[in-house]
Amino acid sequence: MANFDIYVMADTGYVKIKDIKPVMAGYLRKTQLLIKKYDVPDEKAVHDIRVLLKKSRAVLKLIASQDESDLNVKDLKSLKMAGRLLSDLRDNSVQRKVLKDLRKTYTDIFVHLAGVDEINSLLNNASVGTVPSPELKEKLTGAAELLHKTAYRIRFRSMNAFDPQELIRELGTTFEKASASYLAARNQPSETTVHEFRKRSKDFLYQLYFFRPLNTQSVKSLEKKLNSLTTNLGRYNDLSQLINTLGYNHNDDNKTELDELIIHVREQQDIYLKKLWPGAFKIFCPGTNFLNLLGFKILLI
């Protein structure tokens, strides 16, 4: 593994970044175990599975510039497809919870929305039972097969000869993409720009993990800030998805109460954005040197 070592000047001496292959294999192994554990994964299991899939994809993006093989492209596509197969499970559960929380807060409004089919459908659609429907079973089986094939390919791939300087540069590229998406979202907040910022921020967050040994305290501190930021971005996105699921269009001849409900949803979105912008500015402010941000010192290879 000597050709994978990257050294920095540090108070504790010389350290090196985390080995990639065992971490990647671990993500896939945990994902497979979670899918096998449940006939129907519960909300937490689905969340954990999707996070592990996103972490795995972030790893493949980190090494992509040094592994342009068809296998890397195939693995990225497989993991993305597996995530999509499970997306309905997560989205329906989260949107139902969000809508129920809104009902508790705005009880009077929901009394007048009793006849809105989209709301009734979401509220009354009980969580899936312990026995999967044929459609859900097919999706779970498809996701499991994709993960099995990806894990098998990873097992026999050589992942110990990456240029450490290139890995640092790739992390910098991920940071630049996140910074650009921050600027776009900050200048013109919308469902699309905020969602893109969330995706790019998560890539940066998940890739950072491998660089903890270069400055453990600084990297962990940044990871904590990014986790808070992406959580607020995720809550904003959940509310956007709820609006889409309800099929709301402000140009339609809606019930007054539905318009009012959506305004309250927008107000919550504003709160989440207000929470995240100051922290996002400190991380992704134009002109920020990401090496300084991470507290990396002089690199010696």
N, C-alpha and C positions, 0 to 999 in steps of 0.2 A: 504493500500500500504506500510505499515511499513516494511514488509519483503522484499520490493524491494529497500529500501533506502540504499545508499552507501555513506559514508561520508569521506571527506578528510579534512586535515588541509588546510585552505585557508585564505587569507587576509581578505576576507569578511565574514568569519565564516564558518558554515557547509553548504554544498550543496549536492544535490543528482543528479543522472543521469536521463536522460529523460525517461518518461514512453513509453514503446514500442508499446503497442497495438493501442493507438490513432494515432500514426505516421504511423504505418503499414496500418491501416484502411484508413487513409488519402491518402496514396499513391495509394491504389486500387480504392478509390472513384474518385480521379482525373483522373486516367487512364481510367476508365469507361466513365466518362464525355467527355473526349477527343475523344474517339471512337464514342460515340453517336452524338457528335457535327457535325461531317463531314460525308457526304456520302463517300468521299474519303479524308482521312487525308492528309494535305499538308506536305511538308518536315519538317517544324518546329514541327508540331503536332506529326508526326511519331517519330522524335527525342525525344520529351518530353515523349512520351508513353514508348519508349524503355528505357529511363533513369529511369523512375518510376518503370518499371518492374525489372530493375537491382537493384535498391535500395530495392525493396521488397524482392528479392531473398537474398540480403546481410543480411537483417534482419533475415530471416529464418535460414540462416547459423549461425548467431550470437547466436541464441537460440537453435540450433540443438542438442547440447550436453545435454541439459536439457529437450528436447522434442523430444524423439526418436519415437514418435507415427507415425502411418501410415499417419495421416493427414499432418504432417510436410513434409514428403517425397512426398505425393501427391501434396501439394501446390507448392513445389519447381519444380516438374515436369510440373505442369500446367502453371506456370509462364514462365518457359523456353520454353515451346511449344508455348505459346502466342507470345513470342518474335520472335520465328522463323517464325511464320505465317506472321509477319509484316516486316521481315528482307529484303525481296525483294524490298519493297517500298522504304526503306531507302537506300539500297545499290545502286540501279539503279540511284536514284536521285543524290546521292553524287558522284558516278563515272562519271556521265554525266557532272556534274559541274567541277570536277577535269580535265576531258579531254578537256572541253571548255576553261578552264584557260590555259592549256598547249597549245592549238591551238592559243590563243592570243599571247603567248610568243614566240612560235616557228612556226610562220606562214609559213615560207618557207618549213619546214619539212612536214607539213600537206598537202601542195600542191601536194607533191609526194606520199601521202598516200591516195589519193582520191579513189583508187580502193580497199582498204582494207575493206572487208565486216564487220569485227568486229568493226572497228572504225566508219564506216558509220551507222551501226545499233545502236550503242550507242549514237552517236551525233544526229541522226535523229529521235530517239525514243522520241517523245514529252512527256512531263509529262502527267500522266494520267488525264483524264478530270474530270468533276463533276459527271459523272455517272459511277459507278464501273462496270467493266467487271464481268461476272458470276463467274470467277475464283477468282477475288479479293473480290467480295462480300462474297463468301464462306469463304475465309480466315478471313475477318473482323468479320463475324458472329461467326466463330469458336473461334477467340480470345476473343470476347465479352462474349461468353458462358463460356469459361474457367475462365475469370476474375470474372464473376458473381458467379460461384460456389466457387471460392477461397475466395472471399469477404464474402460470406455467411458462409463458414466454420470458417473464422477468427472471424466473429461476435460472434460466440458462443464458441470460445476457451478461456480458462483461460490463461491469459498471464501476471499475476501479482504476480507470486510466484517464479520467477527466483532468484537463488543465485547470488548476485552481484559480489562476488569474482569469480564465474565461468564465468560470462560475461566478466570480465576483462581478465581472462585466455583465453577465446575464442577469444577476440580481439588480444591477444598476439599470438595466433596460426595463425590468419589471417595475422598478421604482419610477422611472420616467413615464411609463405608460399610466401608472396610477396617478402621477402628478398631472398629466395631461387630462385624464378623466376627471380629476378633482376640479381643475380649472373650468372644464366644460360644464360640470354640474353646478359649480358655484356661480358661474355667470348666467346660466340658464337652467335652473332646477326643473327637472321634469322626470316622469317615470323612467324614460329611456336613459337620460344622462346620469341620474342617481343610481340606477341599477348597474350601469357600466362602471361607475366609480366603485360600487360595492364589489363587483367581480374582480377588478384590478387590485383593489386594496387587499382582498383575501389572498390573491396570488402572492402578493408581496409579504403578507403576514405568514403564510404557510412556508414560503421559501426561506424566510428569516431564520427559522428553527435550526437549519443546518449550520448557521454561522454564529450560533450562541458562543462557542468556545473562544471566538476572537475577542469578545468583550461581553461576558455573560450578563453583567449587571445592566449595561446599556441596551443590549438586544432584548433582554426580557422586559425591561421597562417600556421599550418601544412596542413590543408585542402586546403588552397589556393595554397600551393606548389604542393600538390598532384594533384590538378585540372589542373595546368599548365603542369605537367608531363604527366598526362593521355591524355591531349589534344594533345600533341606532339606525344604520342604513337598512338593515334587514327588517326592522319594525316599520320603517317607512314603506319598504317594498311590500310587506304583507298587507298594509292598508291599500296600496295601489292595486294589488291583486284582488282584494275584496271588492273594490269598486268595479273592477273589470268583470268579476264573477256575477255581480248583481246586474251587469249590463246597463249601468247608469250612463245616461247621456243628458247633459243639462239642456239640450235643445228640444228634448221630448216634452210631451205634456205630462209631467210627473205630478204625483201627489206632493203637496207642499211639505208634508212631513218627511218625504224621501229626500227632497232638496235640503231640508234642514239637517237630516242625518248626515248627508254627504258633506255638508259644511263642517259639522263637528269632526268628521273623519279628516278633512283637510286641516282643521285646526290641530289635531293630534300630529299629523305629518309635519306641520310647521314647528311644533315643539321638538320633534326628533331632529329636524334639520338645525334648529337653533342650538341644540345640545352638541351636535357633532362638528359644526363649522369651525369653532375656535381651535379645537384639537386638530382638525384636518389641516388648518392653516399652518400650525406649528410643524407639522410633518411634511406637507406637500407644497409649502410656499414656493412660488417660482424662484429659481436661483439657488435652492437648497442643495448643498453637496451631501449626497446620501452617505458617503463614507464618514464625514464629520458627524452626521446625524447619529450614526451607529457607534461613534466613538472609536473607530478603528484607527490604529496608529500606523507607523511605517510598515509596509508589507515587505517581508523578506522571503524570497522563494529559495 
